[in-house]
């Protein structure tokens, strides 16, 4: 069975659906943004090892809204490549620059 077919089968299972509901009921909010979990939130695997994709132990998952989920994968891939978290400081730097320039423009 192909990897994507296997993952689709896991996500279609009753055990997956039950875990997803439990996480949403208990967690309620996206832990990164603090916003309520949407109906379309992702049940995110904290382990990125596909061999354990079907291990549905609750502490191996977190509920994330879609944009947070995409952003976390984006950051994780940079971390894997660079082997450090220096990129987070660069994100912070550019957020600060955006804030400063926006405030400057608004006061013109």
HELIX and SHEET records of a PDB file:
HELIX    1   1 UNK A    3  UNK A   11  1                                   9    
HELIX    2   2 UNK A   14  UNK A   27  1                                  14    
HELIX    3   3 UNK A   50  UNK A   52  5                                   3    
HELIX    4   4 UNK A   58  UNK A   60  5                                   3    
HELIX    5   5 UNK A   66  UNK A   82  1                                  17    
HELIX    6   6 UNK A   86  UNK A  106  1                                  21    
SHEET    1   A 2 UNK A  42  UNK A  45  0                                        
SHEET    2   A 2 UNK A  61  UNK A  64 -1                                        
END                                                                             
